[in-house]
Each structure stands twice: as structure tokens, then as C-alpha cells.
Amino acid sequence: MTKIVPLDSAHELPVWRRPIALLFLVAMALPLAFSTWQALLNNFVIEVADFQGDDIGLLHTVREIPGFLAIGVIVLLLFVREQRLGLLSLLLLGVSTGVTAWFPTLGGILMITTFSSIGFHYFETVNQSLQLQWIDKAKAPQTLGWILAAGSGATFVAYGLLVLTWKTLGLSYNTVYMISGGTTALIALFCLFAYPQFEAPNPQLKSFVLRRRYWLYYALQFMAGARRQIFVVFAGFMMVERFGFEVHEVTGLFLLTLIVNMLVAPFLGKAVAIWGERRALMVEYVGLVVVFLCYGGVYFFGWGVLIAGALYVVDHIFFGLALALKTYFQKIADPGDIAPTAAVAFTINHIAAVVLPVLLGLLWLQSPLLVFLLAAGMAAVSLCLAMLIPRHPTEGYETILTRPRAAPAE
């Protein structure tokens, strides 16, 4: 029988068995599988399955369908505790990643990607919910920044090994996928048995929650999902297709990005704490508008690989400020709404993600420039929405359009 420990009593446990330790451990386990899969993906599908732009768009559309169906987490929570569901999802991700190279055809890749995507998206949904329930509001921005840095550090190790050993040892896709996915699966199993089930003080609603007062959060999630897809699908694909990057070169770029993220992420959390969510998100969206316009310049003006690589790194820095969206919701949410709203928000985030990749894959064949211009436009819309966030958002004061009588001065 799994021991249940109230969150208020967790400080009595050894440091390594406390909730924050678990959050850090799974934050490091997730990218070992997912980031390695992502690093190898473009080379794997081009070299093994002869993918074109429309194929990669289809793959990412299929990959995002489980994210669109993340609302199913609410149903599963009727039968499985939230913490256990998250770890089982992480286990599924690890196992699915481990056997990816066993399915080197379009149909096989689509099938195994679906399973790994279910694990990834359901874990992310639950993980975001647990973070907001277990981390104190006053410490949330800084703690989330350190968790982001921990995930980047774990990925740094994985990518570093890839860069050093891919050509030297003549590694195969199967070997790398098996090691990375298997490690994630083993960590998930360890967490399932080594940690007690932590009981948050506020019981979570186990029903569909869609509240009018969260409308701005929903809108920002929708735009974030649409905008993110263009980067995830096409930024890395561009480096392989246009500049001929090999596996170790793609991984080297990711490695550089991770080093920067490890150094910057804690400061991003501190910046959110000092600036507030509105200003942090506005900085992110202005930066992304500029970055996506410059991506377009890579194609229109023929800018070289160094500029494209620099843009990729800067892009990741701005995306790190997205933790402000989490803390914004934490401040405005009813404590019992966090788990069901996390599922709803994840589904909203993936509405565009299901449709856009395949459509933009077709547009990519005609004009990559238009794809990045569209992304810049989406970032501009997000900027306009972020301006509606209050300087000090609270429950009942979710947007500047619903200012309470005693609201803090803007």
C-alpha cells in the first residue's frame, strides 16, 4: 500500500524524498527521452524514411493529437492519483522513445510517435498541475526557473555525450534511442516506488472546468500553442534541409542552447518575480516577433548558418519566459481548479497544434518565408493579449478589463 503524506508534513521526510526533489528529478528525466528524440528526429526521418516538408508537417500534427486530447486526464484522475498518472505517463514516454528506431517507415514512425506523445503530453499536463499545487506562490517564479535549469542540465549531459560519441563510436539511431528512452523509463519506475503519494491541501475538482474569468489565460495558451509549433517543427528542420546539418551538428546547436538556458533560466525566474507576469510576457513576445522576422530574413536575404544558429539560441531564451504564464494562472486560479484547468489549457494549447503543422508543411514547400512571417504575426497577437494582464493579478482580478474596486494601481 502506497503511503500518503500530506504536503504540510513533507518537510519531515529526507530532502531527496520531498515533493520539490521529485519535481526536479522528473524535470531531468523528461528531456533525456524527449530532447534526444527531438535532436535525432529530423536526421532520422530524412535519412531513414525520406521525409519531405509535408511529411514532417503530418508527423507533428499526429504528435500533437494527444495534446489536444489532454482533457482526458480529467477522466483518468477519477481512477488514478495525479502523481501516479504523471509517472506512468513518463514511463510510457521512455519506453516509446526507446523503440523508435524499430519503426523506420512513415506508418511506423507515426504509430510510435503517437504512443510517446501520449506519455509526453499527459505527463506535462499533470506535471504543470503538481508544480502549481506544490510550490509556494511567493517562490514559484524562482523555483520554476531552477527546475527549468535542471532540465536543461540533464539534456546538456545527453547532448554532450551525443556530440562526443556519435561519430567517434559510430552510434546508431537505435542505440541512442534505447539508452535515452530506457534511462527515462528507469527513473520513472524509481519515482513510482521510492516516493510516497503527496496530498495537497486543496482537493482538485475531477470534472470539466471552463470558467469565463480564465478567458485571457485560455487565449494566451491558444496563441502559445500555435506559435510554438512553427518553431518546434520548422526551425530545426530548416537547419537540416537548408544548411545540411548532420546529427552531431544539430546536437551541437542544441548543446549550445542548453548551456545558455542553464545559465539564464534562474535569472528568467527572478525577472518574472521582479517584473511581474505582464512585463515578462511582453518582453518574450516582442523578442519572438523580432526572431521570427529574422528567420524569414535567413531565406529572403540568404543570411548564413551562423545567424540562423544564433536565432535558434535566442529563440529558446525568450521561450524560457513562458514560465510567467504558469505563475499568472497560479495567482488567479481557485486552488481546486488547478488540475482540471491544466488539462483544459493543454487541450486549448494544442487546438492549433493539431491543424497547423500539416497545413504549414504544405506552405513550407511553397515559401518558408511565409511560414516565419505568420509566426511573427502570432507573436504580435500574443503581445496584445499580454497587455491585458494586470501588474498584480489575483483571483477576481484576472485582467485589466475586470478591475475590482480595490485593485492595485497600474
N, C-alpha and C positions, 0 to 999 in steps of 0.2 A: 504494500500500500504506500503510495507516494505521500510524503509528508507535506502538509500545507502550512506555510509560515506567513503570518500577517506581515505586511510591508513594514509596519511600525516596529516589528520585532527583528527585522532582518539584520540590524546592526549588531545583534548578539552572535551572529554567525562569523566564521573566519572570513577574512577580507575576500578571499578568492571565491567564496560561495555566496556572496551578496548579489543583489539584483544588478547593480552597476557593473560588477565584474562579468556577469552573464551577458549584459548588453555589449560590453567591449569585446568579449570572446566571439560572439556571433557576428559582430561587425567585422572582425578579422576573418572569420570563416567564409562569409558570403563571397567576397571578391576573389578568394582563392579559386573558386569554381567559375563564377560569372565573368570576372575580368579576364581570366585566362581564355575562357571560351570566346570572349569578345575580341581578344588580341589575335587569336588564330583564325577567327571566323572568315574575314574577307579573303585571306590567302587560301584557306581550306576550301571554300566554296568555288573560288575561281580556278584553282589548280585541280581540284578533285572532281567537282561537279560542273565546271564550265559555266558558272553563273554569269548573267548579264545584269544590267541595271534593273530590268523588270523582274528578274528572278529574286534579286536581293530585296526589292520592294515587297514582293509576295511573302518572302520569308519573314520579314519584320512585321508584316500585317498579321501573319499567323502567330508569331511570337507574342503579339500584343493582345490577342483574343482572350487569354486567361486573365490579363489585367483588366480587361473590360468586364469580365465575369467575377472580379474580386468581391463583388457584393455577396457571392455565395459563401464568403467567410461567415456572414451573419447566421446562415443556416447551420454551418458546421459547428459554430460556437454553442449551439443547443446541445451538442453531443460530446464535444471535446473542449477541454480547458484551453484558454487562449495561448498560454505559454507553451503547452504541449503541441498545439496545432502549428505554431511557428516553427518549432524544432523539427517536427515531422515534415514540414514543407521544405526546410533547409536540407533535410536528409534526401528528399526526392530530387532536389536540385543537384546535389552532389552525385548521386547515382546516375542521373540522366546525363550530366556533363561527362562523367567517366566513360560512358559507352558511345559518345557522339560519333567517333570515327568509325564505329561499326556500321554506320548507315550512310555510305558515300554517294547517295543519289538524291535527286530533288525530293522525291517522295519520302525517303528515309530521313533526310535532314529535317523536313517539315514535321514528321511524326515525332522524332526525339526532341526537337526544339519545343514542341507543344508540351511535352512532359516536364522538361526543365523549366519552361516558362510558368507552368502551374506552380512548381516549387518556388521559383523566384518571386512571383507576384503575391502569392499567398503569404510567404514569409515576410515580404516587405510590408504588406498590409498590417499584419499582426505586430511586426517589429516597431513600426511607427506608432501604433497604438500603445504598446508597452512602454516605449520611451516617454511618451507624454504622460502616462499614468505613474511611472516610477521615478521620474526626475522632477525635482522641485522646480517650480516656475521661476524662482529667482536665479537658479543656477542653470536653467535649461540652455540658453544660448552658448555659454562657455562649455558645458558638458557635451552638448551635441557637436560642438567644434572639435573637441578632443576625440570623441567617438569617430568622427569623420577622419581625423588624422590617423587614428589607429587602423581603420580600414585601409587607408592609403599606404600605411606602413606594411601591412600584410601583403598587399598587392605589389608593393615595391620589391619585397623579397622574391615573390613568384616571378615577376618580370625580370628581375636581375638574374635569376637562375636561367630563365629562357634566353636572355641575351648572351650569357656566358657559355651556355651548353648546346644551344640549338644546332649550330654548325660544327662546333668542336666535337660533340659526341654523336652527331648525325641523328638527332632525335626524330621520331616520327610523331605525327599528329596523335596517333592512338596512345603512345607513351605519355605525352604531356597531358592529354585529357584524362587518362586513367589516374595519374598521380594527383592532379589538381582536384578533380571531382572526388576521388577517393579520400583525400585529406579532409575536404569539407564534410563528407558523409561521416567520417570517423569523429570529427569534432561535434557534429550534431548528435551522434549516439552518446558521446561522453556527456554532453549537456543534458540529455534526456534522463540519464541515470545519476549524475553527480549533483544536480541541483534540486532543491525542494520546489514545490509549486508556490509561488508568491501570490498572496491575496491582497489586492489593492483595497483601500478603504471604501472606495465608491464602486458598488456593483455596476457592471456595464449592461445597458439595455441589449437584449438579444432579439431585436426586431428592427425593421427597416426605419431609418431616421433620415428625414429630409426636411430641414427647417428653413423657413423663409429668411430668418435672420443670419443664416450662414451663406447667403447668396454670393457675396463677394469672394468668400473662400472657395466656393464651388467654381466661380468664373475664373479665378486665378489658377485653379487646378486644371481646368479645361485647357486654358491657353498654355500652361506649362507642359502639358502632355503633347499638344500639337507641335510646339516649338522644339521640345526635346527630341522628337522623332527625327526631325531633319538633321540634327547634329549626330545622333546615335547612328542613323542609317547611312548618311552620306558623307560626313566629314572624314571618317576612316576609310570609306570606300574610295573617296577621291585620292587619298594618299597612295593607294594600291593601283587604281586604274590610271590616274594621270601621271604619277611620278614613279610607278613601278616598284614601290616598296616591297621588300621581302619580309618574311616573318620576323627576323631579328631586328630589322629596321623599324617595322611597325611597333614591335615591343619596346625598342629603344625610345621611341617617341612617347609611348605610354609611360615608360620608366621616368623620363624627364618630367612628364606631367605629374606623376606621383610624388616625386621629390619636392616639386613646388607646392603641391597640395599638403604634404606633410608639414612643411614649414609655415604655410599660410593659413591652414584650416583653423588652428586655435585662435588666430587673430581675427578670422572672419566671425567666429562666435563672439569674441569680445566686441567687435564692431557692431554686431546686431544688438548686443546688450547696451552699448553706448548710444548708437544712433536711433535705435528703435526699428521696428519691422518695416514701417513705411519707407524710411530713407534708405535702408539696406536693400530693399527690393527695387527701389527706383534706381539705385546705383547699378544693380545687377542688370536691369532691363536696358538702361542706356548703354551699358557696356556691350550687351549682346546685340543691340542694333548695329553698333559700330563693327563688331566682329563679323556678323553675317554679311554686312555690306562689303567688308574686306575679303571674305570668302568669295563673293561674287567677282571682286577685282582680280582674284587669282586666275579666273577663267577669262574675264573680259580683257584684262590688260596683260595677261601672261606672266603674272608675278611668279617668282620661283619657289622652290621647295622650302627654303628657309623661312620665308614669310608664311607659307601655308602651315608649317610646323609650329611657328610662334603663335599663330592664331589659334591652333588647336590647344596649346597650353593655356593661353589667356582665357579661352572659352571655358575651360574647366575651372579656372579661378572664379569667374563670375557665377558659374553654376553652383559653386560652394555656398554662395549667399542665399541659396534657396532654403537653407535651414530656417530662415526668417519666416517662411510660410508655415512651418511646423509650429513655431513659437507663437505666431499670430493666432492660429487656431487654438492652441493651448490656453491662451488668455481669454478668448471669447466663448469657449465651449462650456456647456454644462458637463461636470465631471463624468456623469454617466453616459454621455453621448460619444465619448472618445472612440471606443472600439467600433460601434456601428457606423459612425461618421467616417472613420478611417477607411472602411470598406466602401462606403458610398463615394467618398472622394477619390479613391483609387479607380473606381469604375468610371467616374466622370473624367479623370485624368487620361483614361485610355479610350474615350469615345473617338476622338480624332486619331489616336494612335492606330486604331484598327483600320481606318479608312485611308489615311494619308500615305503610308509607305508605298502601297501598290500604285496609287494614283501618281505620286511624286516620282516613283520609279519610271513610269511611262514618260513623265515630263522631263526627267533627267536625260532620257535618250534624245530629247529634242533640244534642251537647253539647261545645263547645270546652273547657269547664271540665274534663271528664273526661280529655281528651287531656293537658292540662298536669298534672293530678294523677297520671296514670300516669307521666309523665316524672319527676316528683318522687320517685315510688316507685323508679324505676330508678336515679336518682342515689343514693338511700339504700342500695340493694343494692351499688352500686359502692363506697360509703363502707365498708361492712362488709368487702368484699374487700380494699380498700386497707389495712385494719388488719392484714392478714396479711403485708404486705411487711416484711422486716427493715430495721432502720435502716441497715445496711451490707450490702446484698445482693451476693453473689458467686456464681460458678459453684460449685454444690454447696450453696449456702445461699440458696435461692430464696424460701423462705417461713419464717415463724417456727415452722411446724409441722415443719420438717426441719432443726432446729438442729444443726450439727456440734459436735463436742466442743470445738473451739477458737473458737466463734463469738464475735463481739463482743457485749458486754453490751447488752441492750435498754434 
